[in-house]
Amino acid sequence: MKYLKYSLSIILVALTLVSCSEKSLQKYLVEKQDDEHFVKMDLAASLLQGKENTFTDEEKKTLSTIKKVNIVAYPLSSGDSVNYESERIEVKQILRQDKYKELARFNNDQWDATIKFTGEEDAINELIVFASDDNRGFAVLRILGDDMRPDEIFKLVKGADKNDLDFSKFGGLDEIFKD
């Protein structure tokens, strides 16, 4: 009987560890909704469109593939480096899973950014940008959609000045990492 209890305990611990290692980014973001250390923003893609519709047909098609945008940021406060590092490592662990494929990586002495995705390269369902700066904090930008093409999304964002994309909905995000 004692052996059975011991075996069951080991199995439960193993199952817990396995289930934790396969945590999805979505589950992580949901868990952080009420955490006061995080700044969160969820937007429907329709909110990015301005009042006047000046998009080309190609831009409209690209915009129609985007369904939702989630942003979660952890601004680094003084004396909060232990919790920050723990959260940053947890996000990095989640994004190391095989289902998140790397699209690009950027870094310099002060910051690091990775762009990952789920789905196929020409039909992305989830585009993720994870950026961190050990002096200011980290942020996760998650774009959900159907059959998104990163090259078309980058073109849309790059041409935001001439288009009618309304980035004012992201107002305040620049304040998150103020020095």
N, CA, C and O atoms as a DFTB+ gen file, in Angstrom:
716 C
 N C O
     1  1       0.823      -1.194       0.000
     2  2       0.000       0.000       0.000
     3  2       0.869       1.260       0.000
     4  3       0.582       2.226      -0.707
     5  1       1.931       1.233       0.802
     6  2       2.834       2.375       0.870
     7  2       3.502       2.591      -0.488
     8  3       3.692       3.729      -0.919
     9  1       3.855       1.497      -1.154
    10  2       4.478       1.573      -2.469
    11  2       3.502       2.187      -3.480
    12  3       3.909       2.980      -4.329
    13  1       2.242       1.831      -3.393
    14  2       1.219       2.351      -4.299
    15  2       1.053       3.861      -4.118
    16  3       0.971       4.589      -5.107
    17  1       1.002       4.346      -2.873
    18  2       0.886       5.777      -2.601
    19  2       2.108       6.524      -3.136
    20  3       1.979       7.596      -3.728
    21  1       3.286       5.954      -2.922
    22  2       4.525       6.563      -3.390
    23  2       4.536       6.645      -4.923
    24  3       4.917       7.667      -5.493
    25  1       4.123       5.579      -5.570
    26  2       4.075       5.534      -7.034
    27  2       3.076       6.542      -7.581
    28  3       3.365       7.242      -8.551
    29  1       1.913       6.617      -6.968
    30  2       0.900       7.575      -7.404
    31  2       1.384       9.012      -7.239
    32  3       1.112       9.866      -8.083
    33  1       2.099       9.275      -6.155
    34  2       2.645      10.616      -5.928
    35  2       3.644      10.984      -7.014
    36  3       3.624      12.102      -7.529
    37  1       4.507      10.056      -7.360
    38  2       5.502      10.312      -8.407
    39  2       4.809      10.545      -9.743
    40  3       5.198      11.444     -10.489
    41  1       3.809       9.767     -10.052
    42  2       3.076       9.923     -11.316
    43  2       2.389      11.283     -11.363
    44  3       2.426      11.949     -12.398
    45  1       1.767      11.709     -10.276
    46  2       1.095      13.009     -10.239
    47  2       2.090      14.156     -10.426
    48  3       1.813      15.108     -11.156
    49  1       3.238      14.062      -9.770
    50  2       4.268      15.097      -9.925
    51  2       4.759      15.130     -11.368
    52  3       4.928      16.207     -11.940
    53  1       4.988      13.972     -11.955
    54  2       5.457      13.898     -13.345
    55  2       4.427      14.489     -14.298
    56  3       4.779      15.247     -15.202
    57  1       3.166      14.150     -14.102
    58  2       2.106      14.707     -14.947
    59  2       2.011      16.217     -14.813
    60  3       1.793      16.919     -15.800
    61  1       2.172      16.712     -13.606
    62  2       2.139      18.159     -13.379
    63  2       3.288      18.833     -14.108
    64  3       3.093      19.863     -14.753
    65  1       4.483      18.265     -14.014
    66  2       5.636      18.852     -14.686
    67  2       5.476      18.827     -16.205
    68  3       5.819      19.797     -16.881
    69  1       4.963      17.739     -16.736
    70  2       4.764      17.633     -18.178
    71  2       3.719      18.635     -18.637
    72  3       3.910      19.298     -19.657
    73  1       2.625      18.759     -17.908
    74  2       1.574      19.693     -18.320
    75  2       2.047      21.133     -18.214
    76  3       1.629      21.967     -19.017
    77  1       2.901      21.456     -17.254
    78  2       3.423      22.808     -17.132
    79  2       4.371      23.138     -18.273
    80  3       4.397      24.272     -18.752
    81  1       5.148      22.159     -18.713
    82  2       6.117      22.429     -19.767
    83  2       5.444      22.673     -21.112
    84  3       6.061      23.245     -22.011
    85  1       4.225      22.262     -21.264
    86  2       3.513      22.455     -22.521
    87  2       2.470      23.572     -22.422
    88  3       1.483      23.568     -23.158
    89  1       2.685      24.501     -21.535
    90  2       1.766      25.619     -21.388
    91  2       1.787      26.453     -22.665
    92  3       2.852      26.751     -23.206
    93  1       0.620      26.822     -23.133
    94  2       0.549      27.646     -24.342
    95  2       0.697      29.120     -23.976
    96  3       0.498      29.521     -22.829
    97  1       1.045      29.898     -24.970
    98  2       1.148      31.335     -24.768
    99  2      -0.208      31.906     -24.394
   100  3      -0.295      32.795     -23.548
   101  1      -1.252      31.411     -25.006
   102  2      -2.608      31.879     -24.696
   103  2      -2.932      31.643     -23.223
   104  3      -3.470      32.528     -22.558
   105  1      -2.610      30.464     -22.715
   106  2      -2.887      30.168     -21.306
   107  2      -2.084      31.101     -20.396
   108  3      -2.602      31.602     -19.398
   109  1      -0.828      31.329     -20.746
   110  2       0.016      32.232     -19.964
   111  2      -0.609      33.632     -19.932
   112  3      -0.720      34.238     -18.866
   113  1      -1.012      34.140     -21.088
   114  2      -1.581      35.489     -21.154
   115  2      -2.882      35.590     -20.359
   116  3      -3.140      36.604     -19.710
   117  1      -3.691      34.551     -20.409
   118  2      -4.944      34.548     -19.637
   119  2      -4.629      34.569     -18.139
   120  3      -5.277      35.284     -17.375
   121  1      -3.641      33.790     -17.726
   122  2      -3.255      33.761     -16.310
   123  2      -2.778      35.126     -15.814
   124  3      -2.922      35.432     -14.631
   125  1      -2.222      35.937     -16.684
   126  2      -1.662      37.230     -16.288
   127  2      -2.667      38.375     -16.367
   128  3      -2.316      39.520     -16.081
   129  1      -3.896      38.091     -16.746
   130  2      -4.910      39.139     -16.889
   131  2      -5.119      39.947     -15.606
   132  3      -5.346      41.155     -15.667
   133  1      -5.045      39.300     -14.465
   134  2      -5.291      40.008     -13.209
   135  2      -4.019      40.302     -12.421
   136  3      -4.084      40.746     -11.274
   137  1      -2.870      40.058     -13.030
   138  2      -1.593      40.294     -12.353
   139  2      -1.234      41.776     -12.466
   140  3      -1.130      42.306     -13.573
   141  1      -1.049      42.434     -11.349
   142  2      -0.789      43.879     -11.328
   143  2       0.570      44.266     -11.904
   144  3       0.798      45.440     -12.193
   145  1       1.469      43.311     -12.075
   146  2       2.777      43.612     -12.650
   147  2       2.712      43.814     -14.172
   148  3       3.632      44.371     -14.770
   149  1       1.627      43.360     -14.781
   150  2       1.506      43.385     -16.227
   151  2       0.570      44.480     -16.705
   152  3      -0.395      44.835     -16.029
   153  1       0.873      45.007     -17.882
   154  2      -0.017      45.921     -18.590
   155  2      -0.571      45.115     -19.749
   156  3       0.192      44.508     -20.501
   157  1      -1.896      45.099     -19.904
   158  2      -2.530      44.267     -20.908
   159  2      -3.433      45.082     -21.820
   160  3      -4.041      46.071     -21.409
   161  1      -3.502      44.630     -23.086
   162  2      -4.381      45.284     -24.047
   163  2      -4.828      44.243     -25.068
   164  3      -3.999      43.531     -25.635
   165  1      -6.129      44.152     -25.302
   166  2      -6.687      43.278     -26.327
   167  2      -7.490      44.133     -27.287
   168  3      -8.314      44.948     -26.870
   169  1      -7.244      43.942     -28.577
   170  2      -7.950      44.727     -29.594
   171  2      -8.482      43.829     -30.686
   172  3      -7.798      42.913     -31.141
   173  1      -9.710      44.096     -31.106
   174  2     -10.223      43.458     -32.312
   175  2      -9.575      44.170     -33.489
   176  3      -9.311      45.370     -33.416
   177  1      -9.320      43.455     -34.558
   178  2      -8.652      44.041     -35.724
   179  2      -9.444      45.217     -36.288
   180  3      -8.859      46.153     -36.833
   181  1     -10.759      45.178     -36.163
   182  2     -11.594      46.255     -36.705
   183  2     -11.288      47.598     -36.042
   184  3     -11.528      48.651     -36.633
   185  1     -10.760      47.565     -34.817
   186  2     -10.429      48.809     -34.125
   187  2      -9.191      49.488     -34.690
   188  3      -8.957      50.665     -34.416
   189  1      -8.394      48.767     -35.473
   190  2      -7.212      49.363     -36.086
   191  2      -7.560      50.216     -37.295
   192  3      -6.758      51.042     -37.731
   193  1      -8.741      50.019     -37.827
   194  2      -9.144      50.771     -39.006
   195  2      -9.651      52.143     -38.600
   196  3     -10.418      52.283     -37.647
   197  1      -9.220      53.129     -39.323
   198  2      -9.647      54.494     -39.040
   199  2     -11.031      54.757     -39.600
   200  3     -11.713      53.843     -40.063
   201  1     -11.437      56.017     -39.551
   202  2     -12.783      56.393     -39.987
   203  2     -12.946      56.325     -41.498
   204  3     -13.985      55.892     -41.997
   205  1     -11.920      56.752     -42.225
   206  2     -11.996      56.732     -43.676
   207  2     -11.327      55.473     -44.195
   208  3     -10.266      55.073     -43.716
   209  1     -11.957      54.858     -45.173
   210  2     -11.437      53.626     -45.706
   211  2     -10.645      53.915     -46.976
   212  3     -11.227      54.028     -48.055
   213  1      -9.324      54.035     -46.859
   214  2      -8.468      54.348     -48.005
   215  2      -7.554      53.180     -48.368
   216  3      -6.550      53.379     -49.051
   217  1      -7.877      51.983     -47.930
   218  2      -7.052      50.821     -48.197
   219  2      -7.243      50.332     -49.624
   220  3      -8.335      50.413     -50.185
   221  1      -6.155      49.819     -50.202
   222  2      -6.256      49.146     -51.493
   223  2      -6.914      47.790     -51.251
   224  3      -7.058      47.356     -50.108
   225  1      -7.310      47.128     -52.330
   226  2      -7.927      45.805     -52.188
   227  2      -6.959      44.817     -51.538
   228  3      -7.366      43.987     -50.725
   229  1      -5.678      44.908     -51.898
   230  2      -4.669      44.026     -51.312
   231  2      -4.525      44.284     -49.807
   232  3      -4.415      43.339     -49.026
   233  1      -4.526      45.544     -49.402
   234  2      -4.420      45.898     -47.986
   235  2      -5.660      45.457     -47.215
   236  3      -5.554      44.995     -46.079
   237  1      -6.831      45.599     -47.825
   238  2      -8.069      45.131     -47.186
   239  2      -8.030      43.623     -46.979
   240  3      -8.452      43.115     -45.941
   241  1      -7.516      42.913     -47.988
   242  2      -7.410      41.455     -47.886
   243  2      -6.467      41.082     -46.739
   244  3      -6.768      40.184     -45.952
   245  1      -5.332      41.769     -46.648
   246  2      -4.376      41.510     -45.566
   247  2      -4.999      41.818     -44.213
   248  3      -4.877      41.024     -43.281
   249  1      -5.655      42.946     -44.098
   250  2      -6.284      43.333     -42.832
   251  2      -7.385      42.353     -42.430
   252  3      -7.606      42.117     -41.243
   253  1      -8.066      41.789     -43.408
   254  2      -9.153      40.851     -43.099
   255  2      -8.643      39.538     -42.513
   256  3      -9.411      38.795     -41.903
   257  1      -7.356      39.247     -42.691
   258  2      -6.804      38.012     -42.119
   259  2      -6.495      38.158     -40.634
   260  3      -6.323      37.159     -39.936
   261  1      -6.423      39.401     -40.143
   262  2      -6.133      39.655     -38.730
   263  2      -7.441      39.707     -37.955
   264  3      -8.353      40.456     -38.305
   265  1      -7.523      38.909     -36.905
   266  2      -8.746      38.843     -36.097
   267  2      -8.638      39.585     -34.773
   268  3      -9.589      40.236     -34.339
   269  1      -7.479      39.485     -34.134
   270  2      -7.339      40.053     -32.788
   271  2      -5.865      40.320     -32.500
   272  3      -4.981      39.635     -33.014
   273  1      -5.621      41.325     -31.671
   274  2      -4.266      41.656     -31.246
   275  2      -4.247      41.679     -29.715
   276  3      -5.054      42.360     -29.082
   277  1      -3.311      40.922     -29.132
   278  2      -3.105      40.924     -27.679
   279  2      -1.728      41.494     -27.405
   280  3      -0.759      41.162     -28.087
   281  1      -1.650      42.348     -26.409
   282  2      -0.364      42.875     -25.978
   283  2      -0.297      42.718     -24.465
   284  3      -1.205      43.121     -23.738
   285  1       0.790      42.131     -24.015
   286  2       1.045      42.006     -22.585
   287  2       2.467      42.485     -22.358
   288  3       3.402      42.017     -23.009
   289  1       2.625      43.410     -21.442
   290  2       3.946      43.968     -21.162
   291  2       4.225      43.896     -19.670
   292  3       3.323      44.025     -18.842
   293  1       5.466      43.691     -19.355
   294  2       5.924      43.677     -17.974
   295  2       6.977      44.769     -17.836
   296  3       8.162      44.526     -18.068
   297  1       6.543      45.985     -17.455
   298  2       7.527      47.049     -17.249
   299  2       8.340      46.752     -15.994
   300  3       7.789      46.378     -14.959
   301  1       9.631      46.919     -16.094
   302  2      10.522      46.610     -14.987
   303  2      10.564      47.767     -14.002
   304  3      10.939      48.887     -14.349
   305  1      10.175      47.477     -12.777
   306  2      10.221      48.464     -11.706
   307  2      11.452      48.189     -10.856
   308  3      11.958      47.068     -10.824
   309  1      11.919      49.198     -10.182
   310  2      13.082      48.989      -9.321
   311  2      12.734      47.992      -8.217
   312  3      11.658      48.049      -7.621
   313  1      13.658      47.091      -7.963
   314  2      13.447      46.096      -6.912
   315  2      12.589      44.925      -7.338
   316  3      12.230      44.098      -6.500
   317  1      12.245      44.824      -8.616
   318  2      11.351      43.781      -9.082
   319  2      12.058      42.820     -10.039
   320  3      11.398      42.106     -10.793
   321  1      13.373      42.797     -10.018
   322  2      14.125      42.045     -11.010
   323  2      13.968      40.533     -10.888
   324  3      14.047      39.836     -11.900
   325  1      13.751      40.005      -9.697
   326  2      13.610      38.557      -9.527
   327  2      12.332      38.075     -10.192
   328  3      12.361      37.112     -10.959
   329  1      11.211      38.729      -9.911
   330  2       9.941      38.347     -10.520
   331  2       9.986      38.569     -12.031
   332  3       9.488      37.744     -12.797
   333  1      10.582      39.682     -12.457
   334  2      10.728      39.973     -13.884
   335  2      11.479      38.842     -14.582
   336  3      11.032      38.336     -15.612
   337  1      12.603      38.454     -14.028
   338  2      13.428      37.414     -14.649
   339  2      12.678      36.088     -14.707
   340  3      12.771      35.367     -15.700
   341  1      11.945      35.765     -13.664
   342  2      11.153      34.540     -13.636
   343  2      10.096      34.550     -14.741
   344  3       9.921      33.556     -15.445
   345  1       9.399      35.666     -14.889
   346  2       8.356      35.777     -15.926
   347  2       8.970      35.743     -17.331
   348  3       8.425      35.111     -18.235
   349  1      10.077      36.409     -17.505
   350  2      10.746      36.443     -18.814
   351  2      11.195      35.043     -19.220
   352  3      11.033      34.640     -20.372
   353  1      11.759      34.309     -18.269
   354  2      12.192      32.937     -18.537
   355  2      10.994      32.056     -18.874
   356  3      11.083      31.204     -19.759
   357  1       9.882      32.252     -18.182
   358  2       8.688      31.447     -18.460
   359  2       8.182      31.687     -19.883
   360  3       7.828      30.735     -20.579
   361  1       8.144      32.940     -20.320
   362  2       7.708      33.237     -21.694
   363  2       8.677      32.619     -22.691
   364  3       8.253      32.023     -23.682
   365  1       9.970      32.755     -22.438
   366  2      10.963      32.169     -23.350
   367  2      10.807      30.652     -23.436
   368  3      10.932      30.075     -24.516
   369  1      10.534      30.002     -22.296
   370  2      10.319      28.556     -22.284
   371  2       9.108      28.181     -23.128
   372  3       9.161      27.220     -23.896
   373  1       8.035      28.919     -22.995
   374  2       6.827      28.649     -23.782
   375  2       7.136      28.785     -25.263
   376  3       6.731      27.942     -26.063
   377  1       7.849      29.835     -25.632
   378  2       8.134      30.089     -27.042
   379  2       9.193      29.150     -27.622
   380  3       9.404      29.147     -28.835
   381  1       9.854      28.362     -26.794
   382  2      10.805      27.357     -27.285
   383  2      10.107      26.089     -27.762
   384  3      10.733      25.242     -28.400
   385  1       8.820      25.949     -27.460
   386  2       8.096      24.757     -27.885
   387  2       8.115      24.655     -29.407
   388  3       8.138      25.665     -30.111
   389  1       8.106      23.424     -29.898
   390  2       8.185      23.168     -31.335
   391  2       7.069      23.825     -32.136
   392  3       7.263      24.151     -33.307
   393  1       5.901      24.026     -31.524
   394  2       4.787      24.592     -32.287
   395  2       5.021      26.060     -32.649
   396  3       4.386      26.575     -33.570
   397  1       5.924      26.739     -31.936
   398  2       6.260      28.129     -32.241
   399  2       7.512      28.152     -33.111
   400  3       8.613      27.877     -32.634
   401  1       7.341      28.478     -34.371
   402  2       8.458      28.481     -35.328
   403  2       9.029      29.891     -35.428
   404  3       8.293      30.878     -35.435
   405  1      10.362      29.962     -35.506
   406  2      11.020      31.268     -35.548
   407  2      10.991      31.849     -36.957
   408  3      11.302      31.172     -37.937
   409  1      10.613      33.108     -37.029
   410  2      10.585      33.838     -38.289
   411  2      11.774      34.785     -38.386
   412  3      12.389      34.906     -39.445
   413  1      12.103      35.461     -37.274
   414  2      13.219      36.405     -37.261
   415  2      13.671      36.646     -35.830
   416  3      12.936      36.415     -34.870
   417  1      14.911      37.121     -35.723
   418  2      15.477      37.462     -34.411
   419  2      16.308      38.724     -34.579
   420  3      17.067      38.856     -35.539
   421  1      16.158      39.649     -33.641
   422  2      16.906      40.903     -33.654
   423  2      17.459      41.134     -32.257
   424  3      16.802      40.812     -31.266
   425  1      18.670      41.692     -32.171
   426  2      19.179      42.053     -30.848
   427  2      20.358      43.008     -30.977
   428  3      20.994      43.126     -32.024
   429  1      20.613      43.672     -29.878
   430  2      21.811      44.484     -29.733
   431  2      22.236      44.389     -28.276
   432  3      21.776      43.499     -27.561
   433  1      23.086      45.267     -27.831
   434  2      23.582      45.191     -26.455
   435  2      22.498      45.432     -25.415
   436  3      22.618      44.972     -24.280
   437  1      21.443      46.145     -25.787
   438  2      20.440      46.546     -24.804
   439  2      19.136      45.759     -24.876
   440  3      18.466      45.621     -23.853
   441  1      18.749      45.241     -26.030
   442  2      17.466      44.564     -26.150
   443  2      17.554      43.367     -27.083
   444  3      18.513      43.200     -27.838
   445  1      16.511      42.537     -27.002
   446  2      16.418      41.320     -27.790
   447  2      14.972      41.181     -28.243
   448  3      14.053      41.412     -27.457
   449  1      14.762      40.806     -29.496
   450  2      13.405      40.600     -30.005
   451  2      13.381      39.367     -30.895
   452  3      14.308      39.115     -31.664
   453  1      12.295      38.602     -30.771
   454  2      12.098      37.401     -31.571
   455  2      10.694      37.444     -32.154
   456  3       9.736      37.814     -31.475
   457  1      10.585      37.059     -33.425
   458  2       9.277      36.941     -34.063
   459  2       9.062      35.463     -34.348
   460  3       9.871      34.821     -35.017
   461  1       7.960      34.935     -33.830
   462  2       7.625      33.521     -33.999
   463  2       6.205      33.420     -34.546
   464  3       5.459      34.399     -34.567
   465  1       5.849      32.212     -34.989
   466  2       4.506      32.011     -35.524
   467  2       4.057      30.576     -35.334
   468  3       4.864      29.681     -35.084
   469  1       2.746      30.373     -35.457
   470  2       2.172      29.033     -35.544
   471  2       1.450      28.956     -36.880
   472  3       1.012      29.969     -37.424
   473  1       1.335      27.759     -37.392
   474  2       0.729      27.562     -38.702
   475  2       1.819      27.313     -39.723
   476  3       2.910      26.861     -39.376
   477  1       1.531      27.601     -40.962
   478  2       2.492      27.446     -42.054
   479  2       3.026      28.809     -42.452
   480  3       2.374      29.822     -42.199
   481  1       4.195      28.854     -43.067
   482  2       4.819      30.132     -43.407
   483  2       3.951      31.006     -44.297
   484  3       4.015      32.232     -44.208
   485  1       3.149      30.401     -45.145
   486  2       2.286      31.185     -46.027
   487  2       0.834      31.210     -45.551
   488  3      -0.046      31.713     -46.250
   489  1       0.590      30.665     -44.358
   490  2      -0.759      30.656     -43.789
   491  2      -0.654      30.648     -42.267
   492  3      -0.971      29.651     -41.618
   493  1      -0.212      31.757     -41.715
   494  2       0.037      31.873     -40.277
   495  2      -1.275      32.117     -39.524
   496  3      -2.131      32.882     -39.969
   497  1      -1.411      31.452     -38.379
   498  2      -2.578      31.630     -37.523
   499  2      -2.294      32.526     -36.330
   500  3      -3.196      33.153     -35.775
   501  1      -1.027      32.576     -35.945
   502  2      -0.627      33.346     -34.769
   503  2       0.773      33.892     -35.026
   504  3       1.698      33.128     -35.301
   505  1       0.927      35.189     -34.938
   506  2       2.226      35.846     -35.096
   507  2       2.580      36.461     -33.745
   508  3       1.783      37.198     -33.165
   509  1       3.773      36.156     -33.250
   510  2       4.171      36.579     -31.909
   511  2       5.467      37.360     -31.973
   512  3       6.442      36.915     -32.579
   513  1       5.476      38.524     -31.348
   514  2       6.698      39.300     -31.195
   515  2       6.986      39.360     -29.698
   516  3       6.168      39.841     -28.914
   517  1       8.155      38.866     -29.319
   518  2       8.592      38.910     -27.923
   519  2       9.843      39.772     -27.865
   520  3      10.858      39.443     -28.480
   521  1       9.774      40.866     -27.133
   522  2      10.905      41.781     -27.010
   523  2      11.204      42.002     -25.538
   524  3      10.295      42.140     -24.720
   525  1      12.501      42.032     -25.206
   526  2      12.870      42.279     -23.813
   527  2      14.086      43.187     -23.736
   528  3      14.963      43.187     -24.600
   529  1      14.094      43.945     -22.677
   530  2      15.165      44.886     -22.383
   531  2      15.362      44.811     -20.872
   532  3      14.454      45.149     -20.112
   533  1      16.535      44.374     -20.432
   534  2      16.759      44.150     -18.999
   535  2      16.691      45.415     -18.156
   536  3      16.661      45.330     -16.928
   537  1      16.667      46.565     -18.775
   538  2      16.521      47.812     -18.030
   539  2      15.084      48.316     -18.013
   540  3      14.705      49.086     -17.131
   541  1      14.288      47.888     -18.979
   542  2      12.933      48.432     -19.104
   543  2      11.819      47.409     -18.965
   544  3      10.716      47.769     -18.552
   545  1      12.066      46.135     -19.296
   546  2      11.042      45.115     -19.173
   547  2      10.884      44.311     -20.447
   548  3      11.754      44.324     -21.318
   549  1       9.756      43.607     -20.548
   550  2       9.501      42.848     -21.765
   551  2       8.053      43.025     -22.199
   552  3       7.193      43.449     -21.427
   553  1       7.815      42.683     -23.475
   554  2       6.464      42.760     -24.031
   555  2       6.257      41.611     -24.989
   556  3       7.187      41.150     -25.651
   557  1       5.007      41.154     -25.050
   558  2       4.592      40.128     -25.994
   559  2       3.451      40.714     -26.812
   560  3       2.428      41.125     -26.264
   561  1       3.636      40.749     -28.128
   562  2       2.599      41.168     -29.056
   563  2       2.152      39.907     -29.775
   564  3       2.962      39.217     -30.394
   565  1       0.867      39.608     -29.694
   566  2       0.327      38.382     -30.289
   567  2      -0.780      38.781     -31.252
   568  3      -1.783      39.370     -30.848
   569  1      -0.595      38.459     -32.521
   570  2      -1.587      38.769     -33.548
   571  2      -2.216      37.455     -33.974
   572  3      -1.530      36.549     -34.448
   573  1      -3.533      37.357     -33.803
   574  2      -4.270      36.150     -34.177
   575  2      -5.006      36.395     -35.477
   576  3      -5.503      37.494     -35.725
   577  1      -5.072      35.369     -36.301
   578  2      -5.785      35.522     -37.557
   579  2      -5.936      34.201     -38.274
   580  3      -5.707      33.131     -37.710
   581  1      -6.325      34.300     -39.524
   582  2      -6.493      33.133     -40.372
   583  2      -5.670      33.323     -41.634
   584  3      -5.843      34.298     -42.366
   585  1      -4.780      32.386     -41.875
   586  2      -3.976      32.388     -43.100
   587  2      -3.265      33.720     -43.340
   588  3      -3.237      34.221     -44.464
   589  1      -2.698      34.283     -42.291
   590  2      -1.957      35.545     -42.416
   591  2      -0.627      35.275     -43.120
   592  3      -0.046      34.197     -43.000
   593  1      -0.173      36.271     -43.845
   594  2       1.146      36.218     -44.478
   595  2       1.992      37.320     -43.866
   596  3       1.648      38.497     -43.976
   597  1       3.106      36.953     -43.215
   598  2       3.911      37.958     -42.519
   599  2       4.418      39.059     -43.435
   600  3       4.470      40.220     -43.029
   601  1       4.794      38.717     -44.671
   602  2       5.291      39.743     -45.579
   603  2       4.226      40.796     -45.857
   604  3       4.535      41.983     -45.954
   605  1       2.979      40.369     -45.985
   606  2       1.883      41.307     -46.234
   607  2       1.567      42.143     -44.985
   608  3       1.262      43.330     -45.094
   609  1       1.640      41.527     -43.809
   610  2       1.393      42.267     -42.567
   611  2       2.481      43.317     -42.357
   612  3       2.185      44.447     -41.967
   613  1       3.745      42.950     -42.614
   614  2       4.841      43.909     -42.465
   615  2       4.682      45.072     -43.440
   616  3       4.954      46.221     -43.091
   617  1       4.238      44.772     -44.666
   618  2       3.986      45.843     -45.644
   619  2       2.888      46.776     -45.141
   620  3       3.001      47.996     -45.255
   621  1       1.826      46.194     -44.586
   622  2       0.709      46.978     -44.073
   623  2       1.153      47.894     -42.941
   624  3       0.795      49.072     -42.913
   625  1       1.934      47.353     -42.007
   626  2       2.412      48.146     -40.876
   627  2       3.411      49.206     -41.347
   628  3       3.372      50.348     -40.889
   629  1       4.298      48.827     -42.255
   630  2       5.300      49.759     -42.763
   631  2       4.646      50.941     -43.472
   632  3       5.140      52.065     -43.384
   633  1       3.546      50.698     -44.170
   634  2       2.850      51.759     -44.877
   635  2       1.746      52.406     -44.056
   636  3       0.842      53.029     -44.614
   637  1       1.807      52.266     -42.748
   638  2       0.743      52.776     -41.880
   639  2       0.554      54.279     -42.023
   640  3      -0.566      54.768     -41.875
   641  1       1.613      55.020     -42.304
   642  2       1.505      56.472     -42.434
   643  2       0.592      56.862     -43.590
   644  3      -0.219      57.779     -43.458
   645  1       0.718      56.180     -44.711
   646  2      -0.106      56.529     -45.867
   647  2      -1.476      55.864     -45.814
   648  3      -2.408      56.285     -46.499
   649  1      -1.589      54.840     -45.009
   650  2      -2.864      54.130     -44.900
   651  2      -3.720      54.719     -43.790
   652  3      -3.402      55.754     -43.203
   653  1      -4.784      54.040     -43.533
   654  2      -5.720      54.489     -42.522
   655  2      -5.677      53.581     -41.293
   656  3      -6.698      53.371     -40.638
   657  1      -4.489      53.039     -40.980
   658  2      -4.365      52.238     -39.773
   659  2      -4.330      53.172     -38.576
   660  3      -3.571      54.141     -38.553
   661  1      -5.138      52.881     -37.605
   662  2      -5.247      53.744     -36.436
   663  2      -4.474      53.150     -35.276
   664  3      -5.007      52.330     -34.528
   665  1      -3.209      53.559     -35.117
   666  2      -2.377      53.056     -34.029
   667  2      -2.605      53.823     -32.728
   668  3      -1.943      53.549     -31.728
   669  1      -3.522      54.767     -32.730
   670  2      -3.798      55.510     -31.491
   671  2      -4.384      54.598     -30.418
   672  3      -4.318      54.911     -29.230
   673  1      -4.962      53.463     -30.839
   674  2      -5.507      52.505     -29.866
   675  2      -4.407      51.927     -28.995
   676  3      -4.664      51.409     -27.908
   677  1      -3.161      52.024     -29.493
   678  2      -2.025      51.543     -28.725
   679  2      -1.453      52.642     -27.852
   680  3      -0.386      52.476     -27.261
   681  1      -2.146      53.755     -27.765
   682  2      -1.677      54.880     -26.972
   683  2      -1.350      54.451     -25.553
   684  3      -2.087      53.684     -24.934
   685  1      -0.269      54.942     -25.062
   686  2       0.133      54.591     -23.715
   687  2       1.164      53.480     -23.682
   688  3       1.863      53.321     -22.681
   689  1       1.275      52.694     -24.771
   690  2       2.274      51.640     -24.768
   691  2       3.683      52.208     -24.722
   692  3       4.591      51.609     -24.146
   693  1       3.857      53.385     -25.344
   694  2       5.188      53.999     -25.284
   695  2       5.506      54.447     -23.863
   696  3       6.674      54.604     -23.508
   697  1       4.487      54.649     -23.060
   698  2       4.686      55.037     -21.670
   699  2       5.137      53.870     -20.791
   700  3       5.726      54.075     -19.730
   701  1       4.864      52.672     -21.232
   702  2       5.163      51.483     -20.423
   703  2       6.632      51.423     -20.082
   704  3       7.002      51.145     -18.942
   705  1       7.466      51.683     -21.065
   706  2       8.893      51.496     -20.860
   707  2       9.650      52.800     -20.751
   708  3      10.830      52.870     -21.092
   709  1       8.976      53.835     -20.277
   710  2       9.657      55.117     -20.077
   711  2      10.768      54.960     -19.059
   712  3      10.632      54.233     -18.075
   713  1      11.864      55.651     -19.308
   714  2      12.989      55.619     -18.363
   715  2      12.663      56.398     -17.112
   716  3      13.490      56.483     -16.204
